[in-house]
Amino acid sequence: MADGIIKPFVDENYWQYGVTKWIEWDMTSSARAIISGPSGSGKTVLATGITSKISRHLSGCEIFLLDYKNVDFAYLEGAKHYFKYDDCLEGFTQFYDIFEERLKQNTTYNWLVLYIDEYPSWLLSFPAKEQKEIMSKMARLLNLSRAKQIHIIVSAQKPLAEFFSVGSRESFSFKVLLQAPSKETINMLMPSYKDEIETCPTGVGYYTVNDANLTKIRVPFPQNVKAMHDDLWSAVNR
């Protein structure tokens, strides 16, 4: 596999005919991705797959992982850039400061990835004033990180507009919606396809790139979970 190319999920339409057609993401172009779906929809499996494959195929990358719930990624405890519960703000601040330093320079860097698990739950743990400060910084990251070898990936059960500064939610180039449980959720991320998207079983959903080419996808359950965890640990501990 070429460096920087990951295959996070398969085309569901082919899968139904017994054909495994992996969908490629080129991570050497700046990716701002949002993964949405209800609890039990497969978000954690997909997020683990994406981040672990980035770890393996994006040379020298560093991953900052913010795990407010301290549940699904607890195996990363002790890794340099793993932040849980109340420590997530420290991790976000460290990442943002690196981003601001990169803005001052015109050079090439190693890839830097921020993954925030259940972003809305973390954001709602703060008073209103601090929420606005975080949202402002998130908007700046989404708008200006493209040329600085930085990826932003978040997961959210419901990516309400109120969790993002005006217009910043639309800055996500990759959008994944698992299960598609309600028209309300569809309208948040993929309103142009509200008449095409159907409710799906766990691990099945839809994705778009720059709001185009709606594709039905499936997230296969990993065959070697330990290897995925080891790959992710390596990048989070750099």
C-alpha positions in Angstrom: 0.0 0.0 0.0 1.3 3.4 -0.9 2.5 5.6 1.9 -0.4 7.8 3.2 -3.2 5.7 1.6 -5.5 4.1 4.1 -8.6 1.8 3.6 -11.0 2.4 6.5 -14.1 0.7 5.1 -15.6 -1.2 2.2 -18.3 -0.4 -0.4 -21.6 -1.9 1.0 -23.2 -2.3 -2.4 -20.3 -4.6 -3.5 -20.3 -6.3 -0.1 -23.9 -7.5 -0.6 -22.7 -9.4 -3.7 -19.8 -11.0 -1.8 -17.2 -8.6 -3.2 -14.8 -6.8 -0.8 -14.1 -3.4 -2.4 -12.0 -1.2 0.0 -12.4 2.5 -0.3 -9.2 4.5 -0.2 -8.4 7.7 1.6 -5.3 9.6 0.6 -4.1 11.0 4.0 -1.3 13.1 2.3 -4.0 15.6 1.4 -5.3 17.4 4.5 -8.3 15.6 5.9 -10.8 17.0 8.2 -13.2 14.2 9.1 -16.3 13.9 11.3 -17.8 10.5 12.3 -21.4 10.5 13.5 -23.8 7.9 14.7 -25.7 6.8 17.8 -24.2 4.7 20.6 -23.5 1.2 19.3 -23.3 2.3 15.6 -19.7 1.4 15.2 -18.1 4.8 15.6 -15.3 3.5 17.9 -14.4 0.6 15.6 -14.2 3.0 12.7 -12.2 5.6 14.6 -9.8 3.0 15.9 -9.4 1.6 12.3 -8.8 5.1 10.8 -6.3 6.2 13.5 -4.4 2.9 13.6 -4.1 2.8 9.8 -2.9 6.4 9.8 -0.3 5.3 12.4 0.9 2.6 10.1 0.7 4.3 6.7 1.4 8.0 7.3 5.1 8.0 8.0 6.3 9.7 11.2 2.9 11.0 12.2 2.0 12.0 15.8 -1.5 11.5 17.1 -3.1 13.4 19.9 -6.1 11.4 21.2 -8.6 13.1 23.5 -10.8 10.5 25.2 -13.1 12.3 27.6 -15.1 9.2 28.6 -11.9 7.3 29.3 -13.5 4.0 28.1 -12.9 3.0 24.5 -9.2 4.1 24.4 -8.2 3.4 27.9 -5.5 0.9 26.6 -3.5 4.0 25.6 -3.1 5.0 29.3 0.5 6.2 29.7 1.1 7.1 26.0 2.6 10.6 25.6 -0.3 12.2 23.7 -3.2 10.3 25.2 -5.5 12.6 27.3 -8.5 11.4 29.3 -11.4 13.1 31.1 -10.3 16.5 32.6 -6.9 16.2 31.0 -8.4 16.6 27.5 -8.2 20.4 27.7 -4.5 20.2 28.3 -4.1 17.9 25.3 -6.2 20.2 23.1 -4.2 23.2 24.2 -0.9 21.5 23.5 -2.1 20.6 20.0 -3.4 24.1 19.3 -0.2 25.7 20.4 1.8 23.5 18.0 -0.6 24.5 15.3 -0.1 28.2 16.0 3.6 27.8 15.9 3.4 26.1 12.5 1.4 29.0 11.2 4.4 31.2 11.8 6.7 29.1 9.7 6.9 28.2 6.1 8.4 24.7 6.1 7.5 21.1 5.9 6.5 19.1 9.1 5.7 15.6 10.1 2.0 14.9 10.0 0.1 15.8 13.2 -3.4 14.3 13.9 -6.0 15.3 16.5 -8.7 12.8 17.3 -11.4 13.9 19.7 -13.7 11.1 20.8 -17.3 12.2 21.5 -16.5 15.9 21.0 -19.9 17.2 22.1 -19.8 15.4 25.5 -16.3 16.9 26.2 -17.4 20.4 25.1 -20.5 20.3 27.3 -18.4 19.7 30.4 -17.3 23.4 30.3 -19.1 26.6 31.2 -20.5 28.6 28.2 -17.5 31.0 28.0 -15.0 28.2 27.8 -17.1 26.4 25.3 -17.0 29.4 23.0 -13.2 29.6 23.4 -12.8 26.0 22.4 -15.2 26.3 19.5 -13.3 29.4 18.3 -10.0 27.5 18.3 -11.6 24.5 16.6 -12.9 26.7 13.9 -9.4 28.1 13.4 -7.9 24.6 13.2 -10.5 23.5 10.7 -10.0 26.6 8.5 -6.2 27.0 8.5 -4.6 23.5 9.2 -4.8 22.3 5.6 -1.4 23.6 4.5 0.4 22.6 7.8 0.3 18.8 7.6 -2.5 18.6 10.2 -5.5 16.4 10.3 -8.6 16.9 12.5 -10.9 14.0 13.2 -13.9 14.1 15.6 -16.7 11.7 16.5 -20.1 12.8 17.7 -23.4 11.1 18.3 -25.2 14.3 17.2 -23.0 17.0 15.5 -25.3 19.8 16.3 -24.5 23.2 14.8 -24.4 24.7 18.3 -21.2 22.8 19.0 -19.3 24.5 16.2 -18.6 28.2 15.4 -20.7 29.5 12.5 -19.8 27.7 9.3 -17.0 25.6 10.8 -19.0 22.3 10.8 -19.1 22.6 7.0 -15.2 22.6 6.9 -15.1 18.9 7.4 -14.2 17.4 4.0 -14.9 13.7 5.0 -18.2 13.0 6.6 -19.3 9.6 7.8 -22.8 8.9 9.1 -23.3 5.4 10.6 -26.8 3.9 11.0 -28.4 7.2 10.0 -31.0 6.9 12.7 -33.1 10.0 12.1 -33.8 12.7 9.5 -32.6 15.3 12.1 -29.1 13.8 12.2 -29.0 13.4 8.4 -29.9 17.1 8.0 -27.0 18.0 10.2 -24.3 16.4 8.0 -25.8 15.3 4.6 -28.9 17.4 3.9 -28.5 17.0 0.2 -29.1 13.3 0.5 -31.9 13.2 3.0 -34.2 11.4 0.5 -31.6 8.8 -0.3 -30.2 7.8 3.1 -31.9 4.9 4.9 -31.5 3.6 8.4 -28.7 0.9 8.5 -27.6 -1.9 10.8 -24.5 -1.5 13.1 -21.3 -0.8 11.2 -23.1 0.3 8.0 -23.7 3.8 6.9 -22.8 6.5 4.4 -19.9 8.8 3.6 -19.2 11.8 1.4 -16.1 13.7 0.3 -16.7 17.4 0.0 -20.4 16.7 0.2 -20.3 14.8 -3.1 -20.4 11.1 -4.2 -22.6 9.7 -1.5 -21.4 6.1 -0.9 -22.9 3.4 1.3 -20.2 1.8 3.3 -19.5 -1.0 5.8 -17.0 -1.0 8.6 -15.6 -4.6 8.8 -14.8 -5.8 12.3 -11.0 -6.0 12.6 -9.3 -9.3 12.5 -6.4 -8.4 14.7 -7.4 -5.9 17.4 -4.1 -6.1 19.3 -2.1 -5.1 16.2 -4.4 -2.1 15.7 -4.0 -1.0 19.3 -0.2 -1.4 19.0 -0.1 0.7 15.8 -2.1 3.4 17.5 -0.1 3.3 20.7 3.1 3.9 18.6 1.8 7.1 17.0 0.2 8.4 20.2 3.4 7.9 22.2 5.7 9.6 19.7 
